[in-house]
Each structure stands twice: as C-alpha cells, then as structure tokens.
Amino acid sequence: MIYTLQVKPKTEIDVMKSIESLGYTAYVPREERQIRKRGKWHSQINTIFPSYVFLDVAHIDDNMYHKIKKIDGFIRFLGSPSPLSATESEQIKWLCNQGNIITPSHYIIDENSKIKFLDGVAMNLQHLIVDIKLRQKRVKLKITVEGKSFVVTLPVKKV
C-alpha cells in the first residue's frame, strides 16, 4: 500500500533516504526533462510532486508512525494516515519507476499520423494523457492523489 507524506520543500530526497535507513521503502518520483536554453537542449532532473514522499508499506503501526514523525523535514501524513486507493497506488508506482529517474519515453508517428509510444512510463499511462507537446518533448498526464487532481509533465523523445 502507498501512503503519502508531506515534507518541507527541497527535503524530499533527504526524507526518502532517512525512511530507507529505517528499513522501509520510500519513493520520490523524479523525471529527466529536456530544457532548451540559448538554443541548446540541456538535461535537468525535476521532482514530479514537490514536497511529497510516497511510502510503500503493508500498514503503518504506532512504532513506525512515531519513527517517521521524528524525521527532519517531515510535516504530516496525508489522510489519517490512510493509503491511496488501488488506482492511485498503481499510477504512483508507475511514476516512482522502481526508484529510478524517469527517462524520456520513445515514440513514433505511424502512417495514420497517430503517436505510438514504444516504451517508458508514458506507454503504460497513455490513458491518462491530456496533452502532448512534441516540440517541447513533453506529455501531460492527469493523475489523482488523495482525490486531488495533478497535471504531471513527463519527457518524450522521437525515435
């Protein structure tokens, strides 16, 4: 089950490492985005959900709750704490990418001028795509976390 923690801005990675040092699995979904600056493309790592860390555990007991609550940068659990719904958990697991930074999903344009994703996170979450900006090398997905909608931008690359 996935639980959502709110943390102080810019402390997501430190909180994630502190949780992992306690023996639990935590994720901070990040993506490698291509940014055009002065006519050249540069790679930049962005946190998809700033100020949030996702905890993947079966359940939270009192002992775990108090250990995590003492971590520097921790603000609160979202919910009481309560886990995300099955659908939301599935979406977050794809975005967590097993703890790896999301790299561009590769696509082709078929003979019917339709975009077909060949790999990556965008391929698995195609049903959530709300906008595609091929010139900017990005797609936008609509994701829900704790019932709140977020627009997430992910990188894409033409093959």
C-alpha positions in Angstrom: 0.0 0.0 0.0 1.2 3.5 -0.8 0.9 6.3 1.8 1.6 9.9 1.1 3.8 12.1 3.3 4.1 15.9 3.1 7.6 17.2 3.7 9.3 20.5 3.7 10.2 21.9 0.3 13.6 20.7 -1.1 13.9 17.9 1.5 12.2 15.1 -0.4 15.4 13.2 -1.2 16.7 13.5 2.4 13.4 12.4 3.9 13.3 9.4 1.5 16.8 8.4 2.5 16.0 8.7 6.2 12.9 6.5 5.7 15.0 3.9 3.8 17.6 3.9 6.6 14.8 2.8 8.9 14.3 -0.2 6.7 11.2 1.0 4.8 10.6 1.6 1.1 10.0 5.2 0.0 9.9 7.0 -3.3 10.3 10.5 -4.7 9.1 10.4 -8.3 11.6 12.3 -10.5 12.0 12.8 -14.2 14.8 13.9 -16.6 13.5 16.8 -18.5 15.0 18.3 -21.7 15.1 22.1 -21.3 16.0 24.4 -24.2 18.3 27.2 -23.1 20.1 29.6 -25.5 19.3 27.4 -28.5 20.6 24.1 -27.0 18.9 21.2 -25.2 20.0 20.5 -21.7 19.0 17.8 -19.3 17.5 18.6 -15.9 16.2 16.4 -13.1 12.8 17.6 -11.7 10.7 16.3 -8.8 7.3 15.4 -10.1 5.5 16.0 -6.8 7.4 18.7 -4.9 7.1 18.4 -1.1 5.7 14.8 -1.2 7.3 11.4 -0.5 5.5 8.1 -1.1 5.9 5.3 1.5 5.3 1.7 0.3 4.4 -0.5 3.3 1.7 -3.0 4.1 0.4 -0.9 7.0 1.6 1.7 9.4 1.8 0.8 13.1 2.3 3.1 16.0 6.0 2.4 16.2 6.6 3.2 12.5 4.4 6.3 12.7 6.5 7.7 15.6 9.8 6.9 13.9 8.8 8.6 10.7 7.3 11.6 12.5 10.7 12.3 14.1 12.5 12.6 10.7 13.8 16.1 10.0 11.7 17.7 7.2 8.6 15.6 7.8 5.4 17.6 8.1 2.5 15.2 8.1 0.8 12.1 6.6 -2.0 12.8 4.2 -5.1 11.1 5.4 -5.2 9.8 9.0 -2.8 8.2 7.7 -4.6 6.3 5.1 -3.3 4.5 2.0 -4.1 5.7 -1.5 -6.8 3.9 -3.5 -5.8 0.9 -5.7 -6.0 3.1 -8.8 -4.0 5.9 -7.3 -1.4 3.5 -6.0 -0.9 1.9 -9.4 -0.4 5.4 -11.0 2.1 6.4 -8.3 4.0 3.1 -8.7 4.4 3.7 -12.4 5.7 7.3 -11.7 8.0 6.0 -9.0 9.6 3.8 -11.7 11.1 1.5 -9.0 13.1 4.3 -7.5 14.7 5.3 -10.8 14.5 8.7 -12.5 12.0 8.7 -15.4 13.8 9.0 -18.7 12.1 10.0 -21.9 9.5 7.6 -23.3 10.2 6.9 -27.0 7.5 7.3 -29.6 6.9 7.1 -33.4 4.3 8.6 -35.6 2.6 5.9 -37.6 1.2 6.0 -41.1 -2.2 7.4 -39.8 -0.3 10.3 -38.1 -1.0 8.8 -34.7 1.5 8.8 -31.9 2.5 5.4 -30.7 4.7 5.0 -27.6 7.2 2.2 -27.7 8.5 2.2 -24.1 8.7 4.1 -20.9 6.2 5.4 -18.4 4.1 7.3 -21.0 3.4 4.0 -22.7 1.9 2.5 -19.6 -0.1 5.6 -18.7 -1.4 6.5 -22.2 -5.0 6.5 -20.9 -4.1 9.5 -18.6 -2.5 11.7 -21.3 -4.3 15.1 -21.6 -1.9 17.0 -23.8 1.2 16.3 -26.0 3.8 19.0 -26.8 6.1 17.2 -29.2 8.1 20.4 -29.9 8.8 20.7 -26.2 9.4 17.0 -25.9 6.7 16.6 -23.2 3.4 14.9 -22.5 1.0 15.9 -19.7 -0.9 13.4 -17.7 -3.8 13.9 -15.2 -3.1 12.0 -12.0 -5.1 11.8 -8.8 -3.5 11.6 -5.3 -5.8 11.5 -2.3 -8.6 12.5 -4.6 -6.9 15.7 -5.7 -6.0 16.1 -9.4 -2.5 16.9 -10.6 -1.1 17.5 -14.0 2.2 15.7 -14.4 4.6 16.5 -17.2 6.8 13.7 -18.5 9.6 13.7 -21.1 9.2 12.1 -24.6 11.6 11.5 -27.4 11.0 10.7 -31.1 12.7 7.6 -32.4 
